[in-house]
Amino acid sequence: MSKKPTAGSFLDAMKRQDQEPEIEAQAPKPVKNTRAGLKHIGGYLDPDSVEKVAILRARLRLDNSQLIRRAIEELFERENAARKFGDR
């Protein structure tokens, strides 16, 4: 049978922990802020659109930000071309 933990065994474990040599804590390396100067734009999408985003991310090997940027650039170019030809 196993012994039930008691307050005494807890205190003994705490004393042993205090006696163990301390490992020198290393300061964490500063994380480079890759989002500096960028603006977050979000939206709420229906399940079909979420699935399309996931498929495109996988096929094109892009993250959400890259995928959105690419979609906006393509739409912007298409709209500019339509305006040049008087379609809009």
Stockholm file with secondary structure:
# STOCKHOLM 1.0

chainA/1-88         MSKKPTAGSFLDAMKRQDQEPEIEAQAPKPVKNTRAGLKHIGGYLDPDSVEKVAILRARLRLDNSQLIRRAIEELFERENAARKFGDR
#=GR chainA/1-88 SS CCCCCCHHHHHHHHHHHHHSCCCCCCCCCCCCCTTTTCCCCCCCCCHHHHHHHHHHHHHHTCCHHHHHHHHHHHHHHHHHHHHHTTCC
#=GC SS_cons        CCCCCCHHHHHHHHHHHHHSCCCCCCCCCCCCCTTTTCCCCCCCCCHHHHHHHHHHHHHHTCCHHHHHHHHHHHHHHHHHHHHHTTCC
//
